[in-house]
């Protein structure tokens, strides 16, 4: 085998190996939020988000994600809604086991009731408008969420935000809906934390 052919073959093998590694790294993506619980200056209760999407458990999934993300935030001390003693409040965690036609959203007044029972400064309420895949070229993950931060003492909404995002996909990588939901919540909750910290 002559030298130029051997060089060409080595170059081709290296290029193929690099392509395989690129594809493999594109298919393996991880998103994680983890840390120890921290006691912050303000206590907060995350009430179950209303599910307006076509995914049956989207409200519960997003509520659990938001609770976990806030648990590791130094700005908030999360009080679990499951610690509420009132039967009506305990039922909040079971909203999504009801038939869809009986599911109701958590309005500001209900969020304030839960916050008062748990003796928190704030209650976080919201609704999930999009959670799933949309048709197009392949399947594209789609998540949309609206949040309202309610001051329990005054009953006023002190912060509100909404974020909707479709995942950018490539020929070799398909976004996970859960990972996209995590990213949307991290961004939205970080904005809430930053803007409520301002005087």
Residue frames relative to the residue before (quaternion, step in Angstrom):
aa qw qx qy qz dx dy dz
X 1.0000 0.0000 0.0000 0.0000 0.00 0.00 0.00
X 0.3784 -0.7422 0.4970 0.2427 3.58 -0.73 0.98
X 0.6922 -0.5252 0.3272 0.3714 3.53 -1.28 0.51
X 0.6673 0.5066 -0.3182 0.4436 3.61 0.88 -0.83
X 0.6463 0.5034 -0.3265 0.4714 3.62 1.03 -0.72
X 0.6417 0.5199 -0.3182 0.4655 3.58 0.99 -0.84
X 0.6444 0.5138 -0.3145 0.4710 3.59 0.99 -0.82
X 0.6470 0.5200 -0.3148 0.4603 3.58 0.97 -0.87
X 0.6629 0.5046 -0.3060 0.4608 3.59 0.94 -0.88
X 0.6420 0.5084 -0.3236 0.4739 3.62 0.96 -0.84
X 0.6472 0.5180 -0.3101 0.4654 3.59 0.96 -0.87
X 0.6541 0.5124 -0.3046 0.4656 3.60 0.98 -0.89
X 0.6560 0.5055 -0.3074 0.4686 3.61 0.94 -0.88
X 0.6449 0.5153 -0.3181 0.4661 3.60 0.98 -0.81
X 0.6568 0.5053 -0.3115 0.4651 3.58 0.96 -0.85
X 0.6522 0.5052 -0.3138 0.4701 3.59 0.97 -0.82
X 0.6440 0.5149 -0.3209 0.4660 3.59 0.98 -0.82
X 0.6490 0.5084 -0.3152 0.4701 3.60 0.98 -0.81
X 0.6433 0.5220 -0.3196 0.4600 3.59 1.02 -0.79
X 0.6459 0.5144 -0.3133 0.4691 3.58 0.98 -0.86
X 0.6552 0.5036 -0.3079 0.4715 3.59 0.95 -0.85
X 0.6420 0.5216 -0.3222 0.4604 3.60 0.98 -0.78
X 0.6598 0.4951 -0.3040 0.4765 3.57 0.94 -0.89
X 0.6677 0.5085 -0.3066 0.4490 3.59 0.90 -0.92
X 0.6717 0.4816 -0.3103 0.4697 3.59 0.94 -0.80
X 0.6325 0.5300 -0.3334 0.4560 3.58 1.12 -0.63
X 0.6815 0.4827 -0.2831 0.4715 3.59 1.14 -0.60
X 0.7312 0.3732 -0.2265 0.5242 3.58 1.19 -0.36
X 0.1667 0.7814 -0.5775 0.1675 3.55 -0.23 1.29
X 0.1197 -0.8048 0.5800 0.0378 3.55 -0.89 0.91
X 0.0585 -0.7577 0.6488 0.0396 3.54 -1.10 0.77
X 0.0757 0.8216 -0.5575 0.0915 3.58 -0.68 1.03
X 0.0603 -0.7280 0.6796 0.0673 3.52 -1.26 0.65
X 0.1903 0.7773 -0.5781 0.1593 3.57 -0.67 1.05
X 0.3000 0.7418 -0.5679 0.1928 3.55 -1.18 0.52
X 0.6031 -0.5564 0.4272 0.3798 3.53 -1.29 0.17
X 0.5640 -0.5869 0.4589 0.3562 3.54 -1.18 0.65
X 0.0980 -0.7939 0.5991 0.0354 3.56 -0.95 0.90
X 0.3704 -0.7089 0.5516 0.2366 3.54 -1.04 0.76
X 0.1445 -0.8151 0.5586 0.0527 3.55 -0.62 1.14
X 0.7064 -0.4564 0.3335 0.4260 3.53 -1.32 -0.02
X 0.7899 0.2546 -0.1189 0.5450 3.60 1.04 -0.72
X 0.3006 -0.7459 0.5665 0.1799 3.56 -0.95 0.89
X 0.0849 -0.8096 0.5808 -0.0097 3.55 -1.10 0.75
X 0.1690 -0.7411 0.6392 0.1169 3.55 -1.19 0.66
X 0.2311 -0.7577 0.5952 0.1347 3.57 -0.90 0.93
X 0.1763 -0.7976 0.5695 0.0921 3.58 -0.36 1.21
X 0.6445 -0.5526 0.3416 0.4033 3.63 -1.04 0.61
X 0.4195 -0.7117 0.5127 0.2338 3.54 -0.91 0.99
X 0.4892 -0.6384 0.5077 0.3089 3.54 -1.11 0.72
X 0.2806 -0.7679 0.5569 0.1466 3.56 -0.95 0.89
X 0.0173 -0.8037 0.5936 -0.0366 3.56 -0.48 1.25
X 0.5327 0.6359 -0.3983 0.3914 3.57 1.30 0.08
X 0.5962 -0.5700 0.4256 0.3722 3.56 -1.31 0.01
X 0.5815 0.5574 -0.3779 0.4565 3.61 1.28 -0.07
X 0.5065 -0.7161 0.3834 0.2893 3.58 -0.54 1.16
X 0.8142 0.2759 -0.1276 0.4947 3.61 0.85 -0.88
X 0.2857 0.8006 -0.4924 0.1870 3.60 1.20 0.33
X 0.6405 0.5362 -0.3360 0.4352 3.61 0.95 -0.80
X 0.6846 0.4781 -0.2785 0.4745 3.56 0.92 -0.91
X 0.6245 0.5364 -0.3331 0.4598 3.59 1.01 -0.81
X 0.7057 0.4612 -0.2674 0.4668 3.59 0.83 -0.99
X 0.6094 0.5420 -0.3504 0.4605 3.60 1.08 -0.68
X 0.6753 0.4893 -0.2922 0.4682 3.59 0.90 -0.91
X 0.6348 0.5201 -0.3301 0.4665 3.59 1.01 -0.77
X 0.6626 0.5046 -0.3054 0.4615 3.59 0.91 -0.93
X 0.6404 0.5274 -0.3229 0.4556 3.59 0.97 -0.85
X 0.6651 0.5072 -0.2968 0.4608 3.58 0.93 -0.91
X 0.6655 0.5011 -0.3047 0.4618 3.58 0.89 -0.93
X 0.6847 0.4782 -0.2880 0.4686 3.60 0.94 -0.85
X 0.5656 0.6107 -0.3768 0.4064 3.60 1.15 -0.58
X 0.7498 0.3755 -0.2172 0.4996 3.61 1.02 -0.71
X 0.5041 0.6340 -0.4324 0.3962 3.59 1.27 0.14
X 0.4174 -0.7114 0.5000 0.2641 3.62 -0.89 0.84
X 0.6167 0.5889 -0.3408 0.3958 3.60 1.22 -0.31
X 0.8009 0.2414 -0.1103 0.5368 3.60 1.13 -0.52
X 0.2399 -0.7164 0.6369 0.1537 3.52 -1.25 0.65
X 0.2392 -0.8218 0.5054 0.1093 3.58 -0.25 1.29
X 0.1520 -0.7444 0.6447 0.0845 3.54 -0.98 0.97
X 0.4207 -0.7363 0.4741 0.2370 3.57 -0.63 1.13
X 0.4867 -0.6679 0.4863 0.2838 3.56 -0.91 0.96
X 0.6023 0.5780 -0.3576 0.4186 3.59 1.11 -0.63
X 0.6001 0.5651 -0.3578 0.4388 3.62 1.26 -0.26
X 0.4704 0.6677 -0.4489 0.3625 3.60 1.26 -0.14
X 0.3502 -0.7737 0.4960 0.1809 3.59 -0.93 0.89
X 0.5686 0.5968 -0.3854 0.4146 3.58 1.19 -0.44
X 0.5366 -0.6582 0.4214 0.3182 3.59 -0.84 0.98
X 0.6327 0.5379 -0.3329 0.4467 3.58 1.00 -0.81
X 0.6768 0.4883 -0.2913 0.4677 3.57 0.99 -0.85
X 0.6161 0.5372 -0.3509 0.4569 3.58 1.03 -0.72
X 0.6339 0.5558 -0.3206 0.4317 3.55 1.07 -0.75
X 0.4968 0.6690 -0.4291 0.3486 3.60 1.18 -0.39
X 0.6700 0.5081 -0.3081 0.4450 3.59 0.98 -0.77
X 0.7058 0.4519 -0.2635 0.4777 3.59 1.21 -0.31
X 0.2891 0.7981 -0.4942 0.1875 3.59 1.25 0.19
X 0.7572 0.4301 -0.2365 0.4308 3.55 0.79 -0.97
X 0.5545 0.5568 -0.4316 0.4430 3.59 1.20 0.17
X 0.5522 0.5960 -0.3879 0.4352 3.57 1.31 -0.20
X 0.5899 -0.5118 0.4512 0.4319 3.58 -1.20 0.31
X 0.6369 -0.5754 0.3493 0.3759 3.57 -1.05 0.75
X 0.6593 0.5307 -0.3373 0.4121 3.57 0.93 -0.77
X 0.7060 0.4300 -0.2767 0.4900 3.62 1.21 -0.33
X 0.4976 0.6464 -0.4441 0.3706 3.59 1.23 -0.01
X 0.1001 -0.7954 0.5968 0.0343 3.55 -0.95 0.90
X 0.5048 -0.6442 0.4822 0.3125 3.53 -1.17 0.55
X 0.4372 -0.6555 0.5417 0.2928 3.53 -1.26 0.43
X 0.1866 -0.8057 0.5530 0.1014 3.57 -0.32 1.20
X 0.7384 -0.4306 0.2846 0.4339 3.55 -1.29 0.17
X 0.6483 0.5294 -0.3253 0.4400 3.59 0.93 -0.85
X 0.6627 0.4915 -0.3029 0.4770 3.59 0.98 -0.86
X 0.6291 0.5320 -0.3321 0.4592 3.59 1.03 -0.78
X 0.6386 0.5206 -0.3212 0.4669 3.59 1.01 -0.81
X 0.6280 0.5411 -0.3335 0.4490 3.62 0.99 -0.83
X 0.6653 0.4905 -0.2985 0.4772 3.57 0.93 -0.91
X 0.6546 0.5216 -0.3083 0.4521 3.58 0.94 -0.89
X 0.6594 0.5016 -0.3141 0.4637 3.59 0.98 -0.79
X 0.6492 0.5123 -0.3288 0.4560 3.57 0.96 -0.78
X 0.7296 0.4009 -0.2264 0.5056 3.57 1.04 -0.79
X 0.3724 -0.7626 0.4532 0.2730 3.58 1.38 0.01
X 0.3587 0.7240 -0.5047 0.3040 3.55 0.85 1.04
X 0.5538 -0.5921 0.4688 0.3506 3.55 -1.28 0.37
X 0.8123 0.1345 -0.0280 0.5668 3.57 1.00 -0.88
X 0.1429 -0.7166 0.6670 0.1457 3.52 -1.39 0.30
X 0.2193 -0.7715 0.5864 0.1134 3.56 -0.93 0.94
X 0.0237 -0.7864 0.6164 -0.0324 3.57 -0.70 1.15
X 0.0973 0.8169 -0.5651 0.0619 3.55 -1.19 0.36
X 0.2502 -0.7425 0.5937 0.1834 3.51 -1.34 -0.10
X 0.3131 -0.7247 0.5889 0.1732 3.53 -1.15 0.77
X 0.1737 -0.8223 0.5375 0.0690 3.57 -0.48 1.19
X 0.7914 0.1112 -0.0371 0.6000 3.56 1.14 -0.64
X 0.2190 0.7410 -0.6164 0.1517 3.55 -0.98 0.88
X 0.6286 0.5091 -0.3773 0.4510 3.57 -0.27 1.24
X 0.6024 -0.5380 0.4380 0.3947 3.51 -1.21 -0.60
X 0.2263 -0.7429 0.6108 0.1542 3.55 -1.16 0.64
X 0.5272 -0.6341 0.4626 0.3256 3.55 -1.15 0.62
X 0.2737 0.7207 -0.6030 0.2053 3.48 -1.18 0.60
X 0.7376 -0.2767 0.2622 0.5573 3.56 -0.96 -0.85
X 0.7774 -0.0205 -0.0351 0.6277 3.56 0.00 1.30
X 0.5840 -0.5392 0.4389 0.4191 3.57 -1.14 -0.63
X 0.1361 -0.7980 0.5855 0.0430 3.55 -0.87 0.99
X 0.4096 -0.7111 0.5159 0.2456 3.58 -0.73 1.07
X 0.0559 -0.8010 0.5950 -0.0348 3.55 -1.02 0.90
X 0.0615 0.7947 -0.5978 0.0857 3.60 -0.72 1.10
X 0.0375 0.7847 -0.6175 0.0390 3.57 -0.98 0.90
X 0.0119 0.8171 -0.5706 0.0813 3.56 -0.82 1.02
X 0.1158 -0.7578 0.6384 0.0690 3.55 -1.15 0.74
X 0.0896 -0.8088 0.5810 0.0159 3.59 -0.89 0.97
X 0.0764 -0.7615 0.6408 0.0603 3.55 -1.25 0.59
X 0.1967 -0.7628 0.6080 0.0991 3.56 -0.84 1.03
X 0.1276 -0.8255 0.5496 0.0153 3.56 -0.55 1.23
X 0.3675 -0.6835 0.5867 0.2315 3.57 -0.98 0.91
X 0.4022 -0.7583 0.4591 0.2291 3.59 -0.48 1.20
X 0.6679 0.5198 -0.3128 0.4312 3.61 0.95 -0.80
X 0.7741 0.3379 -0.1811 0.5038 3.58 0.87 -0.93
X 0.3876 -0.7244 0.4814 0.3055 3.59 1.16 -0.54
X 0.5357 0.6439 -0.3912 0.3812 3.59 1.29 0.09
X 0.4293 -0.6407 0.5643 0.2945 3.54 -1.20 0.60
X 0.1696 -0.8303 0.5270 0.0636 3.59 -0.43 1.22
X 0.7812 0.0439 -0.0496 0.6207 3.58 1.28 -0.24
X 0.0206 0.7782 -0.6275 0.0148 3.55 -1.12 0.73
X 0.0728 0.8018 -0.5897 0.0640 3.55 -1.06 0.72
X 0.1049 -0.7777 0.6178 0.0513 3.52 -1.25 0.50
X 0.0195 0.7917 -0.6095 0.0362 3.56 -1.03 0.80
X 0.0226 -0.7753 0.6309 -0.0199 3.54 -0.94 0.98
X 0.0613 0.8183 -0.5658 0.0806 3.55 -0.84 0.95
X 0.2152 -0.7154 0.6493 0.1427 3.51 -1.21 0.73
X 0.4793 -0.6844 0.4692 0.2859 3.55 -0.99 0.83
X 0.3883 -0.6694 0.5774 0.2603 3.51 -1.16 0.69
X 0.0692 -0.8165 0.5731 0.0111 3.58 -0.59 1.11
X 0.2333 -0.7382 0.6143 0.1526 3.52 -1.29 0.49
X 0.7083 -0.4396 0.3247 0.4468 3.55 -1.27 0.02
X 0.7729 0.3568 -0.1771 0.4939 3.58 1.12 -0.62
X 0.7600 0.3255 -0.1723 0.5355 3.59 1.24 -0.11
X 0.0797 -0.7838 0.6154 0.0245 3.55 -0.85 1.02
X 0.4191 -0.7386 0.4746 0.2315 3.58 -0.66 1.12
X 0.4031 -0.6763 0.5625 0.2525 3.54 -1.16 0.72
X 0.5056 -0.6409 0.4758 0.3275 3.60 -0.98 0.80
X 0.6486 0.5274 -0.3222 0.4443 3.58 0.95 -0.86
X 0.6553 0.5019 -0.3142 0.4689 3.59 0.95 -0.85
X 0.6451 0.5058 -0.3192 0.4755 3.58 1.00 -0.79
X 0.6245 0.5323 -0.3308 0.4661 3.61 1.03 -0.79
X 0.6301 0.5345 -0.3195 0.4639 3.56 1.02 -0.83
X 0.6719 0.4983 -0.2969 0.4606 3.57 0.89 -0.94
X 0.6405 0.5235 -0.3222 0.4603 3.60 0.98 -0.87
X 0.6861 0.4835 -0.2882 0.4609 3.59 0.89 -0.91
X 0.6260 0.5349 -0.3447 0.4508 3.59 0.94 -0.83
X 0.6851 0.4849 -0.2849 0.4629 3.58 0.88 -0.94
X 0.6873 0.4877 -0.2877 0.4549 3.58 0.88 -0.95
X 0.6908 0.4707 -0.2822 0.4707 3.60 0.92 -0.89
X 0.6114 0.5298 -0.3521 0.4707 3.62 1.09 -0.62
X 0.6318 0.5131 -0.3254 0.4814 3.59 1.05 -0.76
X 0.6395 0.5235 -0.3182 0.4645 3.59 0.97 -0.86
X 0.6626 0.5098 -0.3009 0.4589 3.58 0.90 -0.95
X 0.6793 0.4997 -0.2858 0.4551 3.57 0.92 -0.94
X 0.7308 0.4470 -0.2488 0.4519 3.56 0.85 -0.96
X 0.6664 0.4694 -0.3188 0.4838 3.62 1.08 -0.52
X 0.6031 0.5552 -0.3601 0.4453 3.59 1.23 -0.33
X 0.5758 0.5900 -0.3816 0.4180 3.59 1.21 -0.41
X 0.5144 -0.6599 0.4481 0.3148 3.61 -0.99 0.82
